[in-house]
Each structure stands twice: as C-alpha cells, then as structure tokens.
Amino acid sequence: GKFHFAIAGLSGSGKSSLVNAFRGVLNQTAKAAATGITETTMVVGRYPDPNPDKPCIWYDVPGAGTLTIKDWDYFNKQGLYIFDAIIVLFDNRFTATDIAILRNCERWKIPTFIVRSKSDQQIENL
C-alpha cells in the first residue's frame, strides 16, 4: 500500500538533501537523512513520509562512482530493480553513470525521473 521512491545518482549530488526536502524535514535535524560534504550515505536509508496523506517511502541510496561503489555495478549492488520509481539526481554534468542507471530502469520498466540539483549554484558561478 506504499509507493517506494529511490533517489539515485553520483556521490555529492544532493540525494540526501532531496529526500529531506520531499519529506519536509530540514537537514541536520533528528529525523533527517544525514548530509555532509564527504561521502555520507553508506547504506540505503528508508525514510517514510511524515505526512499520513502521502503513502510514500523515500530511499536515500549511496552515491555512485566512489571508491566503494563502482559506477558499472551501482544499479544491481544497490538493488534499484525493486523500487516503484527512481529519481536520478545530477548536479553539474550528466554522466555515463546516470545513463547506465536510466538504461537499467528501462530494462526493468521502472518509471524514472531526471532531476537537476544545485542549479542555483551553477547559475551563480556563471
């Protein structure tokens, strides 16, 4: 009876912050997904939506393309094939890892959304 969303993408793209934003929870608070400037999420985190009218459970997936999680093995190793939908989050550049996630989603017929994060920082840097 719940809808299970995974937030996936490269390490440092803002996945944990997006999970917190969707849930209406501020970063660094007790019920928030942990955020940091280094690789913070080491295992898939499960975060039910606090709003009882939203039957969603958000999953904060560790980042791809790190020393511990190689990009080619990311989809299977994180078990992304079990989710109802996947949000692929990227911040600066769309990479081969992002494309690999999308191809696997297509193969498993998982609805997928592409979201760009940190665009305000990109615009300010320009």
C-alpha positions in Angstrom: 0.0 0.0 0.0 3.0 2.3 -0.1 4.9 3.8 -3.1 8.7 3.3 -2.8 10.9 6.0 -4.4 14.6 5.7 -4.7 16.9 8.7 -5.1 20.0 7.6 -7.0 23.0 9.3 -8.7 26.6 10.3 -8.2 28.1 10.9 -4.8 27.7 14.5 -3.7 24.8 15.4 -6.0 22.4 16.2 -3.1 20.4 12.9 -2.8 20.0 13.1 1.0 19.0 16.8 0.9 16.4 16.0 -1.7 14.9 13.2 0.4 14.7 15.6 3.3 13.1 18.3 1.1 10.5 15.9 -0.2 9.6 14.9 3.4 9.5 18.5 4.6 12.4 17.9 7.0 15.3 20.2 7.5 18.8 18.9 7.1 20.7 18.2 10.3 17.5 17.6 12.3 16.7 14.4 14.2 14.5 12.7 11.6 16.5 13.9 8.5 18.7 11.8 6.3 22.3 12.6 7.1 24.0 15.1 4.8 27.7 16.0 4.5 30.5 17.3 2.3 32.1 13.9 2.0 30.6 10.5 1.2 27.9 10.3 3.9 25.3 7.7 2.9 26.9 4.3 3.1 23.8 2.1 3.0 20.3 2.6 1.6 18.3 4.6 4.1 14.5 4.2 4.4 12.5 7.4 5.2 8.7 7.2 5.4 6.9 10.4 4.5 5.8 12.0 7.8 2.5 13.2 6.1 0.0 10.4 6.5 -1.8 11.6 3.4 1.3 10.7 1.3 1.7 7.0 1.2 5.4 7.4 0.1 8.6 5.9 1.4 11.7 7.7 0.2 15.0 5.8 -0.1 18.3 7.6 0.1 20.7 5.5 -2.0 24.5 5.7 -1.5 26.3 7.7 -4.3 27.7 6.0 -7.4 31.2 6.5 -8.8 33.0 6.3 -5.5 35.9 4.0 -4.4 33.4 1.7 -2.6 30.6 1.8 -5.3 31.8 1.5 -8.9 29.5 3.0 -11.5 29.2 -0.1 -13.6 27.9 -2.2 -10.6 25.8 0.5 -9.0 22.2 -0.5 -10.1 22.5 -4.1 -9.1 24.5 -3.6 -6.0 22.0 -1.1 -4.6 19.1 -3.2 -5.6 17.4 -0.5 -7.6 15.4 -3.0 -9.5 12.9 -3.4 -6.6 11.6 0.2 -6.5 8.4 1.6 -7.8 10.1 4.6 -9.3 13.6 6.1 -9.3 14.7 9.7 -9.4 18.1 10.1 -11.0 19.7 13.2 -9.4 22.6 15.0 -11.1 24.2 18.3 -10.2 26.7 19.6 -12.7 27.1 17.1 -15.6 25.1 14.2 -16.8 27.5 11.3 -16.8 27.8 7.7 -18.2 26.8 6.5 -14.7 23.5 8.4 -15.0 22.9 6.9 -18.4 23.6 3.4 -17.1 21.0 3.9 -14.3 18.5 5.1 -16.9 19.2 2.1 -19.2 18.7 -0.3 -16.3 15.5 1.4 -15.4 14.3 1.0 -18.9 15.2 -2.7 -18.9 13.3 -3.3 -15.6 10.4 -1.0 -16.8 10.8 1.3 -13.7 9.4 4.8 -14.1 12.2 7.2 -13.9 12.6 11.0 -13.4 15.7 13.1 -14.0 16.2 16.0 -11.6 19.0 18.6 -11.6 20.1 19.8 -8.3 22.2 22.8 -7.2 21.2 24.7 -10.3 21.1 28.0 -8.3 24.8 27.4 -7.5 25.6 26.7 -11.2 23.9 30.0 -12.3 25.7 32.0 -9.6 29.0 30.5 -10.7 28.3 31.5 -14.3 
